[in-house]
Amino acid sequence: MKLNITTIINGHEIPRTHILDWEKHRAKVVLKKLGVQPIGEDLATLQSQLMARKQMLGTDGLLNRLRLDLALSSPTAALTAYLSRGARRFSVTELVVSSGTAEQFVDWFNQRAQINDEQSMIAATPDHYIIRTAPDGSQEVIETNGGSPLAARFFIDYQDLSSLRSAVEPSYPLQIAGVAKTKGGMPIGGVRHQFRNEGNGFRARLLVEFPLLILPQVISGHQWHLASEFSHWIEAAFA
């Protein structure tokens, strides 16, 4: 199935080449964080090198490489959420997909999570390190959020929408939503990704909730993160 994916950030269409250039930059940054030098300038080569490095390190190796990041980011996230007192900032990206249906994509995504397909989750964007589903259905995520210099660890509870601040858009009948929590269960944000069929394809309104006092560059940087990961997931769903 031939797909064209249009990215819209802050009302402006972003060329696909710009998203891929962002991915190339982030792939180099992550490779260095994981202790290897990038090979060349070709994105496919960098992606392959990155996946090979992550697989070689495995979960324990990745946690060891990121231990200082997580030691700093976890208490910082909790403090930022506490001081924000439940208030949120939203990072929003829209994708318009030329074919396929919203139902097909949401079903694919939910199935990947249910069967704990870690490779599909991690391959979506360079800043993903660990994404795995626990037996209770919660999803552990270790990734770099937007423009943050540090990797972060959080757990998305898709059964809990209680502390989300974003509104449901009535024109979007499907959603993937849940509260993001610390390891101890403190709400620190969340996701509300909404989908609707449109024309011959569908539209995704992707939204991540961050604490109000988060750095602005994390909000803007994460719009590109959303464009990157969901574009690749959509391509994989309809491959």
For each residue, the residues with C-beta under 8 A, 3 or more apart:
1: 99 100 238
2: 98 99
3: 97 98 99 100 201 234 235 238
4: 97 98
5: 16 95 96 97 98 231 234 235
6: 13 95 96 97
7: 13 14 16 19 93 94 95 227 231
8: 11 12 13 14 93 94 95 96
9: 12 14 93 94 223 224 227
10: 223
11: 8
12: 8 9
13: 6 7 8
14: 7 8 9 18 19 227
15: 18 19
16: 5 7 19 20 231
17: 20 21
18: 14 15 21 22
19: 7 14 15 16 22 23 224 227 228 231
20: 16 17 23 24 43
21: 17 18 24 25
22: 18 19 25 26 224 228
23: 19 20 26 27 43 47 125 126 228
24: 20 21 27 28 41 43 46
25: 21 22 28 29
26: 22 23 29 30 125 126 127 144 228
27: 23 24 30 31 38 43 46 47 49 50 126
28: 24 25 31 32 38 46
29: 25 26 32 33 126
30: 26 27 33 34 50 126 127 144
31: 27 28 34 36 37 38 46 49 50 53
32: 28 29 35 36 37 38
33: 29 30 65 66 151
34: 30 31 50 53 54 57 62 65
35: 32 53 65
36: 31 32 49 53
37: 31 32
38: 27 28 31 32 46 49
39: 45 46 49
40: 45 46
41: 24 46
42: 45 46
43: 20 23 24 27 46 47
44: 47 48
45: 39 40 42 48 49
46: 24 27 28 31 38 39 40 41 42 43 49 50 126
47: 23 27 43 44 50 51 123 126
48: 44 45 51 52
49: 27 31 36 38 39 45 46 52 53
50: 27 30 31 34 46 47 53 54 126
51: 47 48 54 55 119 122 123
52: 48 49 55 56
53: 31 34 35 36 49 50 56 57
54: 34 50 51 57 62 122 129
55: 51 52 58
56: 52 53 61
57: 34 53 54 60 61 62 64 65
58: 55 61 62
59: 62 63 130 132
60: 57 63 64
61: 56 57 58 64 65
62: 34 54 57 58 59 65 66 129 130 142
63: 59 60 66 67 70 130 142
64: 57 60 61 67
65: 33 34 35 57 61 62
66: 33 62 63 69 70 129 142 151
67: 63 64 70 71
68: 71 72
69: 66 72 73 150 151 152
70: 63 66 67 73 74 142 150 151 152 153
71: 67 68 74 75
72: 68 69 75 76 150
73: 69 70 76 77 148 150 151 152 153
74: 70 71 77 78 152 153 182 183
75: 71 72 78 79
76: 72 73 79 80 150
77: 73 74 80 81 152 154 182 188 211
78: 74 75 81 82 182 186 188
79: 75 76 82 83
80: 76 77 83 84 188 211 213 214
81: 77 78 84 186 187 188 189 211
82: 78 79 85 186
83: 79 80 211 213
84: 80 81 87 88 211 212 213 214
85: 82 212
86: 163 165 187
87: 84 165 211 212
88: 84 165 166 189 209 210 211 212
89: 209 210 211 212 214 219
90: 166 207 208 209 210 219
91: 146 207 208 210 218 219 220 222 223 226
92: 205 206 207 223
93: 7 8 9 206 223 224 226 227 230
94: 7 8 9 203 204 205 206
95: 5 6 7 8 203 204 206 227 230 231 234
96: 5 6 8 198 201 203
97: 3 4 5 6 100 105 201 202 203 204 234
98: 2 3 4 5 199 200 201
99: 1 2 3 200 201 238
100: 1 3 97 104 105 201 202 234 237 238
101: 104 105 197 201 202
102: 105 106 173 174 195 196 197 202 203 204
103: 106 107 174 197
104: 100 101 107 108 237 238
105: 97 100 101 102 108 109 195 202 204 233 234 237 238
106: 102 103 109 110 174 176 195
107: 103 104 110 111
108: 104 105 111 112 233 236 237
109: 105 106 112 113 176 233 237
110: 106 107 113 114 176
111: 107 108 114 115
112: 108 109 115 117 120 121 233
113: 109 110 116 117 121 133 139 158
114: 110 111 133 137
115: 111 112
116: 113 132 133
117: 112 113 120 121
118: 121 122 130 131 132
119: 51 122 123
120: 112 117 123 124 233 236
121: 112 113 117 118 124 128 131 132
122: 51 54 118 119 128 129 130 131
123: 47 51 119 120 128 232 236
124: 120 121 128 228 229 230 232 233 236
125: 23 26 128 225 228 229 232
126: 23 26 27 29 30 46 47 50 228
127: 26 30 143 144 145 151 225
128: 121 122 123 124 125 131 141 142 143 229
129: 54 62 66 122 142 143 151
130: 59 62 63 118 122 140 141 142
131: 118 121 122 128 139 140 141 142 143
132: 59 116 118 121 139 140
133: 113 114 116 137 138 139 140
134: 137 138 139 140 155
135:
136:
137: 114 133 134 157 158 159
138: 133 134 155 156 157 158
139: 113 131 132 133 134 155 156 158 178
140: 130 131 132 133 134 153 154 155
141: 128 130 131 153 154 155 156 180
142: 62 63 66 70 128 129 130 131 151 152 153
143: 127 128 129 131 151 152 225
144: 26 30 127 148 150 151 152 225
145: 127 148 152 208 210 218 221 222 225
146: 91 217 218 219 220 221 222 223 224 225
147: 215 217 218 220 221 222
148: 73 144 145 152 215 217 218 221
149:
150: 69 70 72 73 76 144
151: 33 66 69 70 73 127 129 142 143 144
152: 69 70 73 74 77 142 143 144 145 148
153: 70 73 74 140 141 142 183
154: 77 140 141 180 181 182 188 189
155: 134 138 139 140 141 180 181 182 183
156: 138 139 141 178 179 180 181 190 191
157: 137 138 160 178 179 181
158: 113 137 138 139 176 177 178
159: 137 178
160: 157 163 178 179
161: 164 177 178 179 190
162: 179
163: 86 160 179 187 190
164: 161 177 179 190 192 209
165: 86 87 88 209
166: 88 90 190 192 207 209
167:
168: 172 175 192 194
169: 172 194 205
170:
171: 196
172: 168 169 175 194 195 196 203 205
173: 102 195 196
174: 102 103 106 194 195 196
175: 168 172 192 193 194 195
176: 106 109 110 158 191 193 195
177: 158 161 164 190 191 192 193
178: 139 156 157 158 159 160 161 190 191
179: 156 157 160 161 162 163 164 187 189 190
180: 141 154 155 156 187 188 189 190 191 209
181: 154 155 156 157 184 185 186 187 188
182: 74 77 78 154 155 185 186 188
183: 74 153 155
184: 181
185: 181 182
186: 78 81 82 181 182
187: 81 86 163 179 180 181 190
188: 77 78 80 81 154 180 181 182 211
189: 81 88 154 179 180 208 209 210 211
190: 156 161 163 164 166 177 178 179 180 187 208 209
191: 156 176 177 178 180 207 208 209
192: 164 166 168 175 177 207 209
193: 175 176 177 204 205 206 207 230
194: 168 169 172 174 175 204 205 207
195: 102 105 106 172 173 174 175 176 202 203 204 205
196: 102 171 172 173 174 202 203
197: 101 102 103 201 202
198: 96 201 202 203
199: 98
200: 98 99
201: 3 96 97 98 99 100 101 197 198
202: 97 100 101 102 105 195 196 197 198
203: 94 95 96 97 102 172 195 196 198
204: 94 95 97 102 105 193 194 195 230 234
205: 92 94 169 172 193 194 195
206: 92 93 94 95 193 226 230
207: 90 91 92 166 191 192 193 194
208: 90 91 145 189 190 191 222 226
209: 88 89 90 164 165 166 180 189 190 191 192
210: 88 89 90 91 145 189 214 218 219 222
211: 77 80 81 83 84 87 88 89 188 189 214
212: 84 85 87 88 89
213: 80 83 84
214: 80 84 89 210 211 218 219
215: 147 148 218 219
216: 219 220
217: 146 147 148 220 221
218: 91 145 146 147 148 210 214 215 221 222
219: 89 90 91 146 210 214 215 216 222 223
220: 91 146 147 216 217 223 224
221: 145 146 147 148 217 218 224 225
222: 91 145 146 147 208 210 218 219 225 226
223: 9 10 91 92 93 146 219 220 226 227
224: 9 19 22 93 146 220 221 227 228
225: 125 127 143 144 145 146 221 222 228 229
226: 91 93 206 208 222 223 229 230
227: 7 9 14 19 93 95 223 224 230 231
228: 19 22 23 26 124 125 126 224 225 231 232
229: 124 125 128 225 226 232 233
230: 93 95 124 193 204 206 226 227 233 234
231: 5 7 16 19 95 227 228 234 235
232: 123 124 125 228 229 235 236
233: 105 108 109 112 120 124 229 230 236 237
234: 3 5 95 97 100 105 204 230 231 237 238
235: 3 5 231 232 238 239
236: 108 120 123 124 232 233 239
237: 100 104 105 108 109 233 234
238: 1 3 99 100 104 105 234 235
239: 235 236
